[in-house]
Amino acid sequence: MDFLQNLFTLAFLATLIRSTAPLLLAALGGLYSERSGIVNIALEGIIIFGALAGAVITERVEGSLGALAPWIGWLGGAAVGGLVAWIHGVISIKYRADQIISGTAVNLLALGVPPVLLGALYNSATDSKRVENALPLWGFGDVLRFSPPVFFAFLMVAVTWYVLYRTPYGLRIRATGEHPQASASMGVNVRRVRYGAVVISGLLAGTAGVFLSIGNLDAFTRNISAGQGFIALAALIFGQWRPLGVLGATLLFGFLRALSIQLGGAQVLPPSLVEALPYLITILALVFTGRAAAPRAVGKPFDG
């Protein structure tokens, strides 16, 4: 009973929100990309690159910019995420390579590049130097205080819904993901729309990484993403490629991650089972989702 009472606390709610934010950002990024027809399993790698860039840029400029440094780091991390996504887009759209293989290559690069860069900059293969000026915390009281990317993540749900369903650009994104040939016949530049959607996915996933490194912590550490890009992909499928569905799915997975932290502290279950809980539930969610209504042209190169 005491354990159940501990679930309904402000501290647990704060953990749930912090656990949801990076998943939501990455999943919304995947939503833009896959709604346009480009599979983006590179979200995990983009998160890592964004986290690395955010921490390194902040550490490098904070001596001269002070409290402004983490904001520059956020912009830099998001930009690096957009750049990496653009590279994935070029390989997938211009050269019509297999999108799964291209995304996997990005994820593998995200495993190999950070140790090399960290070794060159900090003589360490696992951690960056801690920043003195991480992103500020906003909110209420001493518990419900979050860094700006958290607020940005939930705001982007409404923005994404509006863009997709109430703007001509959103209509083009959805059309190129469903019927690219028909869209092209109506004068839509399918490749340009897909490039834009993929870059947006990188900007959002890069922001997820920035949150992890300088919005939730104060440095980049090895395995900082811990598979959250893949969980975000699962949330995208579970949420049926819709903004509100993605919000619900990421809240569920955020709840499970917060619950695993709570269970680990309470020592109710074996530690190994507690750590695996979010990933086990992710697999079960995908199993019971069945044949989700994916965009018809997702993963298919455009020949027009």
GUBA-599957 format. One record per residue: residue number from 1; x, y, z negated of N, C-alpha, C, O in turn; residue in one letter. Coordinates in steps of 0.05 Angstrom, whole numbers. Example, Ala and Ser with C-alpha at 12.3 -4.5 7.8 and 13.67 -1.06 7.14 Angstrom:
2
ATOM     i   n_east   n_north     n_up   ca_east   ca_north    ca_up   c_east   c_north     c_up   o_east   o_north     o_up   aa
ATOM     1      264      -114     -156       246        -90     -156      264       -66     -156      285       -66     -169    A
ATOM     2      257       -45     -142       273        -21     -143      258         1     -157      268        23     -161    S
end
This chain:
304
ATOM     i   n_east   n_north     n_up   ca_east   ca_north    ca_up   c_east   c_north     c_up   o_east   o_north     o_up   aa
ATOM     1       17       -24        0         0          0        0       17        25        0       11        45       14    M
ATOM     2       39        25      -16        57         48      -17       69        53       11       72        75       19    D
ATOM     3       76        31       25        88         33       51       68        47       71       75        64       86    F
ATOM     4       42        38       70        22         49       87       18        79       81       14        95       99    L
ATOM     5       19        86       56        15        114       48       38       131       59       35       154       65    Q
ATOM     6       62       119       61        85        134       71       83       140      101       97       157      111    N
ATOM     7       66       125      115        62        130      143       47       156      148       52       169      168    L
ATOM     8       30       164      129        14        187      133       26       211      118       14       223      100    F
ATOM     9       51       217      125        65        239      113       75       258      135       76       251      158    T
ATOM    10       81       283      127        92        302      146      119       293      157      125       298      180    L
ATOM    11      134       280      141       160        270      150      157       249      172      172       250      192    A
ATOM    12      138       231      169       133        211      190      123       224      215      132       217      237    F
ATOM    13      105       244      212        95        259      235      118       273      250      119       273      275    L
ATOM    14      136       285      235       159        299      247      176       279      263      185       285      285    A
ATOM    15      181       256      251       197        235      265      183       226      290      196       221      310    T
ATOM    16      157       222      288       142        214      312      144       234      335      149       227      358    L
ATOM    17      142       260      328       144        281      349      172       282      361      175       284      385    I
ATOM    18      192       280      344       220        280      354      225       255      371      240       257      391    R
ATOM    19      214       233      364       218        208      379      203       209      406      212       197      426    S
ATOM    20      181       224      407       165        226      431      177       245      451      176       239      475    T
ATOM    21      188       267      442       197        289      460      215       280      483      209       286      506    A
ATOM    22      237       266      478       255        258      501      241       238      519      246       239      544    P
ATOM    23      225       220      508       211        201      525      191       216      543      188       210      567    L
ATOM    24      177       236      532       158        251      547      171       267      570      161       267      592    L
ATOM    25      193       280      564       207        295      584      216       278      607      213       284      631    L
ATOM    26      229       255      600       239        237      621      216       224      637      218       222      661    A
ATOM    27      194       217      623       172        204      637      158       224      656      150       216      678    A
ATOM    28      155       249      647       143        269      665      162       274      689      152       278      711    L
ATOM    29      188       273      685       206        275      707      202       252      727      201       257      751    G
ATOM    30      200       228      716       195        205      733      168       207      748      165       198      770    G
ATOM    31      149       220      735       123        224      747      125       241      772      113       233      793    L
ATOM    32      139       263      772       143        279      795      156       263      818      147       263      841    Y
ATOM    33      178       249      811       193        235      831      176       213      844      175       210      868    S
ATOM    34      164       196      827       150        173      838      123       180      851      114       166      869    E
ATOM    35      111       202      842        87        211      855       93       221      884       76       220      901    R
ATOM    36      118       229      888       126        237      915      135       214      932      139       217      956    S
ATOM    37      139       191      920       147        167      935      175       157      930      183       138      943    G
ATOM    38      190       169      911       217        161      906      219       149      878      214       161      858    I
ATOM    39      227       123      877       231        110      852      255       122      838      276       126      851    V
ATOM    40      253       128      813       276        140      799      282       124      773      274       132      751    N
ATOM    41      295       101      777       304         86      753      330        98      742      341        87      723    I
ATOM    42      339       120      754       364        133      745      358       151      721      377       165      712    A
ATOM    43      334       151      710       328        169      688      347       165      664      355       184      652    L
ATOM    44      354       140      659       372        134      637      398       148      641      409       161      623    E
ATOM    45      410       145      665       435        158      670      434       188      670      452       201      661    G
ATOM    46      412       199      681       408        228      681      407       239      653      418       260      647    I
ATOM    47      393       225      635       392        233      607      420       235      595      426       254      582    I
ATOM    48      436       215      601       463        214      590      480       237      601      494       251      586    I
ATOM    49      478       242      627       493        264      639      484       291      629      500       308      623    F
ATOM    50      458       294      625       447        319      614      457       323      585      464       345      578    G
ATOM    51      457       302      569       466        304      542      495       311      540      503       328      524    A
ATOM    52      511       298      557       540        304      558      545       333      566      561       347      553    L
ATOM    53      532       342      587       537        369      597      527       389      577      541       409      572    A
ATOM    54      505       385      564       494        403      545      514       407      521      519       430      513    G
ATOM    55      524       385      511       543        386      488      569       399      496      580       416      481    A
ATOM    56      580       391      519       607        401      527      605       431      533      622       446      525    V
ATOM    57      585       439      549       583        467      556      579       484      532      591       506      529    I
ATOM    58      562       475      513       557        491      489      583       494      473      589       516      464    T
ATOM    59      598       472      470       622        473      454      643       491      467      659       504      453    E
ATOM    60      643       492      494       664        507      508      658       537      508      676       553      509    R
ATOM    61      632       545      506       626        573      509      618       586      482      615       610      481    V
ATOM    62      615       570      461       604        581      436      624       601      423      616       618      408    E
ATOM    63      650       597      429       669        616      418      665       644      427      671       663      412    G
ATOM    64      656       647      451       652        674      462      623       683      462      617       707      462    S
ATOM    65      604       664      463       576        671      465      560       666      439      538       676      436    L
ATOM    66      572       652      419       559        649      393      532       635      396      530       613      407    G
ATOM    67      511       647      384       484        635      383      472       632      411      452       617      414    A
ATOM    68      482       646      431       472        642      458      482       617      471      470       608      491    L
ATOM    69      503       605      460       516        582      473      497       558      478      498       547      500    A
ATOM    70      481       550      458       464        527      463      443       531      485      435       512      499    P
ATOM    71      435       556      489       416        561      510      430       558      537      418       548      557    W
ATOM    72      455       567      539       471        562      563      476       533      567      475       522      589    I
ATOM    73      481       518      544       484        490      546      459       475      556      461       456      571    G
ATOM    74      436       485      547       410        474      557      408       477      587      402       458      601    W
ATOM    75      413       502      596       411        507      625      432       489      640      425       479      661    L
ATOM    76      456       487      629       476        471      642      469       442      643      473       428      663    G
ATOM    77      459       431      620       451        403      620      428       397      639      429       377      652    G
ATOM    78      409       415      640       386        411      659      396       413      687      388       397      704    A
ATOM    79      414       432      693       425        435      720      440       410      729      438       401      751    A
ATOM    80      457       399      710       471        374      717      452       352      722      456       336      740    V
ATOM    81      431       350      706       410        329      711      398       333      738      394       313      753    G
ATOM    82      392       358      746       381        363      772      400       356      795      392       345      815    G
ATOM    83      426       361      790       446        354      810      449       324      814      450       315      837    L
ATOM    84      450       310      792       451        280      794      427       269      808      429       251      825    V
ATOM    85      403       280      801       379        271      815      379       277      844      370       262      861    A
ATOM    86      390       301      851       392        309      879      410       289      895      404       282      917    W
ATOM    87      432       280      882       449        260      895      434       235      900      436       223      922    I
ATOM    88      418       226      880       401        202      884      381       207      906      376       189      922    H
ATOM    89      371       232      908       352        238      930      365       237      957      353       227      976    G
ATOM    90      389       248      959       403        247      985      407       219      994      403       212     1018    V
ATOM    91      416       201      976       421        173      983      395       160      991      394       144     1010    I
ATOM    92      373       166      977       348        153      981      332       164     1005      319       149     1019    S
ATOM    93      333       191     1008       317        204     1028      332       207     1055      322       199     1076    I
ATOM    94      355       219     1054       370        224     1078      381       198     1090      379       193     1114    K
ATOM    95      394       182     1073       407        158     1083      390       133     1080      398       111     1088    Y
ATOM    96      366       136     1069       346        115     1067      356        89     1055      349        67     1063    R
ATOM    97      373        93     1035       384         70     1020      363        59     1001      343        72      995    A
ATOM    98      368        35      992       350         23      972      350        40      947      370        45      935    D
ATOM    99      326        49      939       324         68      917      331        55      890      341        69      872    Q
ATOM   100      325        30      887       332         16      862      363        14      859      373        19      838    I
ATOM   101      376         7      881       405          5      880      418        33      875      437        35      859    I
ATOM   102      407        53      887       418         80      883      414        89      854      433        99      842    S
ATOM   103      391        84      842       386         91      814      404        75      796      414        85      776    G
ATOM   104      408        49      802       425         33      786      454        43      786      468        42      766    T
ATOM   105      463        52      810       490         63      812      493        88      794      514        91      782    A
ATOM   106      473       105      793       474        128      775      476       119      746      492       130      731    V
ATOM   107      461        99      739       462         89      711      489        78      704      499        81      682    N
ATOM   108      502        64      724       528         53      719      549        75      717      568        74      700    L
ATOM   109      546        96      733       564        119      731      562       132      704      582       142      693    L
ATOM   110      538       133      693       533        145      667      547       129      645      551       140      623    A
ATOM   111      553       105      650       568         89      630      598        94      632      612        92      612    L
ATOM   112      608        99      656       636        102      661      647       130      659      670       134      651    G
ATOM   113      632       150      668       642        177      670      646       190      642      667       202      638    V
ATOM   114      626       188      624       630        202      598      655       194      583      669       212      573    P
ATOM   115      663       168      581       688        163      566      713       176      579      731       185      564    P
ATOM   116      713       177      605       736        189      619      737       219      613      758       230      606    V
ATOM   117      714       232      615       713        261      610      718       268      581      733       287      575    L
ATOM   118      707       252      563       712        257      535      741       252      527      752       267      511    L
ATOM   119      753       232      540       781        227      535      799       250      544      818       257      531    G
ATOM   120      792       262      567       807        284      578      804       310      561      823       325      558    A
ATOM   121      780       314      551       774        339      536      780       337      506      790       356      494    L
ATOM   122      773       313      494       774        312      465      791       288      455      793       283      431    Y
ATOM   123      805       274      473       821        252      465      804       231      450      813       218      432    N
ATOM   124      779       228      459       761        208      447      744       197      469      735       211      487    S
ATOM   125      739       171      468       723        158      489      693       156      481      677       146      496    A
ATOM   126      687       165      457       659        160      446      644       185      438      620       186      440    T
ATOM   127      658       206      430       644        229      418      656       255      429      680       257      434    D
ATOM   128      639       275      431       648        302      437      654       317      411      647       307      389    S
ATOM   129      665       340      413       669        356      389      643       367      380      626       375      396    K
ATOM   130      638       369      354       613        379      343      611       409      349      630       424      348    R
ATOM   131      586       417      356       582        445      362      573       459      336      560       448      319    V
ATOM   132      581       484      334       574        500      311      546       513      314      532       518      295    E
ATOM   133      538       516      340       512        529      345      495       510      362      495       512      387    N
ATOM   134      480       492      349       461        476      363      436       493      367      433       515      357    A
ATOM   135      417       481      382       392        496      387      377       501      361      377       484      343    L
ATOM   136      364       524      358       351        531      333      326       513      328      316       500      347    P
ATOM   137      317       513      304       293        499      296      270       518      292      273       538      277    L
ATOM   138      247       513      304       223        529      300      201       512      289      200       488      293    W
ATOM   139      183       524      274       160        509      265      149       520      238      149       544      233    G
ATOM   140      140       500      222       126        507      197      139       493      174      144       469      175    F
ATOM   141      144       507      152       155        494      128      183       483      133      197       492      151    G
ATOM   142      190       464      116       217        452      117      217       426      133      239       416      140    D
ATOM   143      194       415      140       192        389      153      185       391      182      199       380      199    V
ATOM   144      164       405      188       154        407      216      169       429      230      157       449      238    L
ATOM   145      194       425      234       211        444      248      226       429      271      238       408      266    R
ATOM   146      224       440      295       234        426      318      250       445      336      245       469      335    F
ATOM   147      268       434      352       283        451      371      265       457      395      246       443      400    S
ATOM   148      271       478      410       254        486      432      247       465      453      225       466      463    P
ATOM   149      265       446      460       257        426      479      233       409      471      219       399      488    P
ATOM   150      228       407      445       204        392      436      179       407      445      160       395      456    V
ATOM   151      178       433      440       155        449      448      153       449      479      131       448      490    F
ATOM   152      175       451      492       176        451      521      164       425      532      150       425      552    F
ATOM   153      170       402      519       161        376      529      131       375      529      119       367      549    A
ATOM   154      118       383      507        89        382      506       76       403      524       54       398      535    F
ATOM   155       89       426      527        78        446      545       79       436      574       61       442      589    L
ATOM   156       99       420      580       102        410      608       80       390      615       75       386      639    M
ATOM   157       66       379      596        43        361      602       22       378      616       11       370      637    V
ATOM   158       15       401      604        -6        418      616        4       430      642      -12       431      661    A
ATOM   159       29       438      643        40        449      668       39       428      690       31       434      713    V
ATOM   160       48       404      684        48        383      704       20       376      714       16       373      738    T
ATOM   161        1       374      696       -27        369      704      -36       391      723      -49       385      743    W
ATOM   162      -31       416      716       -40        438      732      -27       438      760      -40       441      780    Y
ATOM   163       -1       433      760        14        433      785        4       410      804       -1       415      827    V
ATOM   164        0       387      792        -8        364      809      -36       366      820      -42       358      842    L
ATOM   165      -54       376      803       -83        375      810      -95       402      817     -118       403      826    Y
ATOM   166      -81       424      814       -93        450      820      -76       468      838      -83       491      842    R
ATOM   167      -55       457      849       -38        474      867      -33       459      894      -34       435      894    T
ATOM   168      -29       474      915       -22        461      941        3       444      939        5       423      952    P
ATOM   169       23       454      924        47        438      921       42       411      909       53       391      918    Y
ATOM   170       25       410      888        18        385      876        4       367      895        8       343      895    G
ATOM   171      -14       378      911       -27        362      931       -8       350      951      -11       327      959    L
ATOM   172       13       365      959        33        355      977       49       332      964       55       312      977    R
ATOM   173       56       336      938        70        314      924       54       289      924       65       267      931    I
ATOM   174       29       290      917        12        267      916        8       255      943        7       230      947    R
ATOM   175        5       272      964         1        262      991       25       247     1002       22       227     1015    A
ATOM   176       49       258      996        73        245     1007       79       219      993       92       201     1004    T
ATOM   177       68       216      969        71        190      955       51       170      962       55       146      958    G
ATOM   178       29       178      974         8        160      983        8       155     1013        9       132     1021    E
ATOM   179        9       176     1029         7        173     1058       27       193     1071       19       213     1082    H
ATOM   180       53       187     1070        73        206     1081       69       211     1111       73       234     1120    P
ATOM   181       62       191     1126        59        195     1155       36       214     1160       38       232     1177    Q
ATOM   182       13       210     1146       -10        228     1150       -3       256     1141      -12       275     1153    A
ATOM   183       12       258     1119        21        285     1110       38       299     1130       34       323     1135    S
ATOM   184       56       284     1142        74        296     1163       57       305     1187       63       326     1199    A
ATOM   185       37       290     1194        20        298     1217        4       323     1211       -5       337     1230    S
ATOM   186        1       330     1186       -13        354     1178        6       378     1174       -2       399     1165    M
ATOM   187       31       374     1180        51        395     1178       67       396     1153       82       415     1149    G
ATOM   188       64       377     1135        79        376     1110      107       366     1115      110       345     1129    V
ATOM   189      127       379     1105       154        370     1107      159       350     1084      165       357     1062    N
ATOM   190      156       325     1091       156        303     1071      183       302     1056      184       300     1032    V
ATOM   191      205       305     1071       231        303     1059      236       326     1040      246       322     1018    R
ATOM   192      227       350     1047       231        373     1030      215       370     1004      225       376      983    R
ATOM   193      191       361     1006       174        356      983      187       336      964      187       339      940    V
ATOM   194      197       314      976       209        293      960      235       303      947      240       296      923    R
ATOM   195      251       318      961       275        329      949      268       346      925      280       344      903    Y
ATOM   196      248       364      928       240        381      906      230       365      882      237       372      860    G
ATOM   197      214       345      887       203        329      865      225       314      850      225       312      826    A
ATOM   198      244       303      865       267        289      853      284       307      836      292       300      814    V
ATOM   199      289       331      846       305        351      830      290       359      805      303       361      784    V
ATOM   200      264       363      807       248        369      783      251       346      762      254       351      739    I
ATOM   201      251       322      772       253        299      754      280       300      740      282       293      716    S
ATOM   202      301       308      754       328        310      742      329       333      722      342       330      701    G
ATOM   203      317       355      728       316        378      709      303       370      682      313       376      661    L
ATOM   204      281       355      684       267        347      660      282       325      645      284       327      620    L
ATOM   205      293       306      659       308        285      646      334       296      634      343       287      613    A
ATOM   206      346       315      648       370        328      637      363       343      611      379       344      593    G
ATOM   207      340       356      610       331        370      586      327       350      563      332       356      540    T
ATOM   208      317       326      570       314        305      550      341       298      538      344       295      513    A
ATOM   209      362       297      554       389        292      544      399       315      527      412       310      507    G
ATOM   210      393       340      536       401        363      520      389       362      492      402       368      472    V
ATOM   211      363       354      491       350        352      465      365       332      447      370       337      423    F
ATOM   212      373       309      458       387        289      442      413       298      432      421       292      409    L
ATOM   213      428       314      448       456        321      439      457       346      423      472       348      403    S
ATOM   214      442       367      431       444        393      416      417       403      405      416       424      394    I
ATOM   215      396       387      409       370        395      399      362       378      375      347       386      358    G
ATOM   216      373       353      374       368        335      352      393       329      336      392       325      312    N
ATOM   217      416       329      350       442        325      337      459       350      343      449       371      351    L
ATOM   218      485       348      339       503        370      344      527       362      360      548       375      359    D
ATOM   219      524       339      375       547        329      391      536       307      409      515       296      405    A
ATOM   220      552       301      430       547        278      447      560       254      435      584       255      427    F
ATOM   221      546       232      433       557        207      423      551       185      443      532       186      458    T
ATOM   222      568       165      443       564        142      461      537       128      455      529       126      432    R
ATOM   223      524       120      477       498        107      475      477       125      462      459       116      448    N
ATOM   224      479       151      467       461        170      455      432       166      465      413       172      451    I
ATOM   225      430       156      490       403        152      501      390       127      490      365       126      486    S
ATOM   226      406       106      486       396         81      474      372        69      489      353        60      477    A
ATOM   227      373        71      516       352         59      532      326        75      535      306        65      544    G
ATOM   228      327       100      526       302        116      527      293       122      555      269       126      560    Q
ATOM   229      312       123      574       304        127      602      287       104      612      268       108      627    G
ATOM   230      294        80      604       279         56      613      252        55      599      232        47      611    F
ATOM   231      251        63      573       225         64      559      208        85      572      183        81      574    I
ATOM   232      220       107      581       204        128      594      192       117      620      169       123      627    A
ATOM   233      207       101      635       196         88      659      173        70      652      152        70      666    L
ATOM   234      175        55      631       153         38      622      129        54      614      106        47      620    A
ATOM   235      134        77      601       111         95      594       98       107      619       74       111      619    A
ATOM   236      114       112      639       103        122      664       84       102      677       63       109      686    L
ATOM   237       92        77      677        75         56      688       51        51      670       28        50      680    I
ATOM   238       55        50      644        34         45      625       13        68      626      -10        64      622    F
ATOM   239       23        93      632         6        116      634       -6       120      661      -19       140      666    G
ATOM   240       -2       101      680       -15        101      706       -7       125      723      -23       134      739    Q
ATOM   241       17       135      720        27        157      736       10       182      734        7       197      753    W
ATOM   242       -2       186      710       -19        210      706       -8       225      681        1       212      662    R
ATOM   243       -8       252      682         4        267      659       -8       260      632        7       256      613    P
ATOM   244      -34       259      630       -46        252      604      -41       223      596      -38       217      572    L
ATOM   245      -41       206      616       -34        178      610       -6       175      600        0       160      582    G
ATOM   246       13       190      613        41        190      604       43       201      576       58       190      559    V
ATOM   247       28       222      569        28        233      542       20       212      522       33       208      502    L
ATOM   248       -2       198      528       -12        177      509        8       155      506       13       145      484    G
ATOM   249       20       146      529        39        124      528       64       132      512       74       116      496    A
ATOM   250       75       156      517        99        164      502       93       169      473      111       164      456    T
ATOM   251       69       178      466        62        180      438       62       153      425       70       150      402    L
ATOM   252       52       133      439        51        106      429       80        96      424       86        85      403    L
ATOM   253       97        99      444       124         90      441      140       107      420      157        96      406    F
ATOM   254      133       133      419       145        149      398      137       140      370      153       140      351    G
ATOM   255      111       132      367       101        122      342      117        96      335      124        92      311    F
ATOM   256      121        79      355       135         54      349      164        59      341      175        45      323    L
ATOM   257      177        79      354       205         85      346      205        97      318      223        90      302    R
ATOM   258      186       114      311       185        125      284      179       103      264      190       102      242    A
ATOM   259      161        85      272       155         62      254      179        44      249      183        35      227    L
ATOM   260      195        40      270       219         24      266      238        37      247      251        23      231    S
ATOM   261      240        63      248       257         78      229      246        75      200      261        70      181    I
ATOM   262      219        77      198       207         74      172      210        46      161      216        42      137    Q
ATOM   263      206        26      178       209         -2      170      238        -8      162      243       -23      143    L
ATOM   264      257         4      177       285          0      170      292        11      143      307        -2      128    G
ATOM   265      281        34      136       286         46      110      273        31       88      283        29       66    G
ATOM   266      249        19       94       235          5       73      244       -24       70      237       -37       51    A
ATOM   267      260       -33       89       270        -61       89      247       -81       87      249      -101       72    Q
ATOM   268      226       -76      102       203        -94      103      209      -118      121      201      -140      115    V
ATOM   269      223      -113      143       230       -134      162      260      -135      166      274      -117      158    L
ATOM   270      270      -157      178       299       -159      183      308      -136      201      294      -129      219    P
ATOM   271      331      -125      196       341       -101      211      341      -106      241      334       -88      256    P
ATOM   272      350      -130      250       352       -135      279      324      -134      292      322      -124      314    S
ATOM   273      304      -144      278       277       -144      289      266      -115      289      252      -108      308    L
ATOM   274      272      -100      269       263        -72      267      275       -56      291      260       -41      304    V
ATOM   275      301       -60      297       313        -45      318      302       -53      345      300       -36      364    E
ATOM   276      294       -78      348       283        -88      374      254       -82      377      243       -85      399    A
ATOM   277      240       -73      356       211        -70      357      201       -52      380      183       -61      395    L
ATOM   278      212       -28      384       202        -11      406      206       -24      434      189       -21      451    P
ATOM   279      228       -39      437       233        -51      463      215       -76      468      206       -81      490    Y
ATOM   280      209       -91      446       191       -113      449      163      -104      456      150      -115      473    L
ATOM   281      154       -83      443       127        -72      449      127       -60      477      106       -62      490    I
ATOM   282      149       -49      486       150        -39      513      146       -61      534      130       -58      553    T
ATOM   283      159       -84      529       155       -107      547      127      -116      547      115      -122      568    I
ATOM   284      115      -119      523        87       -128      521       68      -108      535       49      -117      548    L
ATOM   285       74       -82      532        56        -63      545       57       -66      575       36       -64      588    A
ATOM   286       81       -71      586        83        -75      615       69      -100      624       56      -101      645    L
ATOM   287       71      -121      608        58       -147      614       27      -143      616       14      -152      634    V
ATOM   288       16      -130      596       -13       -127      594      -23      -104      612      -48      -102      616    F
ATOM   289       -6       -87      622       -14        -67      641      -23       -80      667      -41       -70      681    T
ATOM   290      -10      -102      675       -17       -116      699       -8       -99      723       12       -86      723    G
ATOM   291      -24      -101      744       -18        -87      769      -27       -58      767      -51       -52      773    R
ATOM   292       -9       -41      759       -16        -13      756      -19         0      783       -8        -9      803    A
ATOM   293      -35        22      783       -41         35      809      -18        54      816      -21        79      814    A
ATOM   294        4        43      825        27         59      834       21        74      860        4        64      875    A
ATOM   295       34        96      865        31        109      891       38        90      913       57        74      911    P
ATOM   296       22        90      934        25         69      955       52        69      969       62        48      977    R
ATOM   297       63        93      973        88         95      988      113        96      970      135       100      981    A
ATOM   298      110        92      944       133         93      927      153        72      934      146        48      937    V
ATOM   299      178        80      936       200         61      942      203        56      972      221        41      979    G
ATOM   300      187        68      989       188         63     1018      201        87     1032      191       110     1029    K
ATOM   301      223        83     1047       235        106     1061      216       117     1082      199       103     1093    P
ATOM   302      218       143     1086       201        157     1106      216       157     1132      239       165     1134    F
ATOM   303      202       147     1153       215        144     1179      209       167     1199      220       168     1221    D
ATOM   304      192       185     1191       183        206     1209      204       228     1214      200       246     1229    G
end
